[in-house]
């Protein structure tokens, strides 16, 4: 046990004492209110330092924090002050440094969280853009195929649905151009029909009246149907077909 028992507060708060020193310092804490208060504050600061992800803070963040700390009045812990020793760092100064470090890490962690969210948004936008480019290229290849067959039918509610399919590409494109969007709470939904069973090929959003939908394997279908469904769409058609394009 070191002669300056008070200097063990930091190691105690970080659980860095051996069994003998921890037991001895534990007895000291029962008698020293000032050390108890400081140990509690150091534990809280250490917990904050361990929380969140580390990231490099802005260059002037530490200087700004330290300037604020220097101008902030520090309160002394309750109870009688411990015996003064020449080598001991003043508790208020040590707590200022720990608090400053905690603020820096907390701010850096917040900055890292913001950067992560922004990075995820950028990556998602890039993924969506790349997917759109690939879909557009696929649609162009189908429409330009030498065996492409184009069929269309009028919508009962006004407008047309056009289907282009290519066996060489083993895919097709459904193009919907309605005269107007369905009523509020309803959407247009596209269906492929195989062996008399309808499978969803996609539902438009509320307020939408036009769409271009790429459907892989479409030449194997018997037909393409359009219905008006409750938003955001149905698992199976719940209303009569607004249009049916026969493919065979």
C-alpha positions, 0 to 999 in steps of 0.5 A: 500500500502506497504511503499516499492513499489518496493517490489511488483514487484513479486506479480504484475507479478504473479497477486497476488495484490488486486485491490487497490495495483494493481492500485497504483503499476500501477501508479508507473510503469508509472514512473519507467522504472527499475520496468517496465523492471523487471516486464516484465522479471518476467512475462516472467519467470513466463510464462515459469514456467507454461509451460509444464509438471512437472517432478523431474529433475536429482539430480545435475541439479539445482547445475549445473544451479546455477553454470552457473548462478553465472558465467554469467554476469547479465545486469541491466535494462535500466533507472535510478535505483530505490531508494535503500532500506535496505530490498529489494532483489537486482533485478539481484539476484532475476532474477538469481533465477527466471531464474535458476528455469525456466531453471530447469523446462524447462529441467525437462519438456524436460526430461518428454517429452522424457520419455513419448515418450520412455514409449509410444514406450516401451508400443507399442512394448510390445503390438505388442509382446503380439499380436504376441504371441496370433496370434501364439498361435491361428494359432497353435490351428487351425493347430492342430484342429482335423477337420483342412482341408488344401488346396493349389493352385499354383500362376500364378506368381510362388509359392503357397498359402495354406489355412488351415481352421477349423470349430471347431475353426471357423477360418483359416490360409492363408499361402503365399509363392511366388517365388519373390516379385511383381514389385516396387509399387505393393504388394500381397493382400489376399482376402476372397470370400463370395457370390461372393464378395471379401473382403480384408484379408490383403495386404503384404508390398512392397518387401514381398513375404511370409506371414501367415495370421490368418482369423477369420470366414474363414470356412464360405467363399467360397474361398481365392484369391490372386492378385497383387495390387498397393501398399499399397493395394486396397479396391476391386481386380483391377487385375485378380486372381493370385490364387484361393483356393476353400473352398467349 
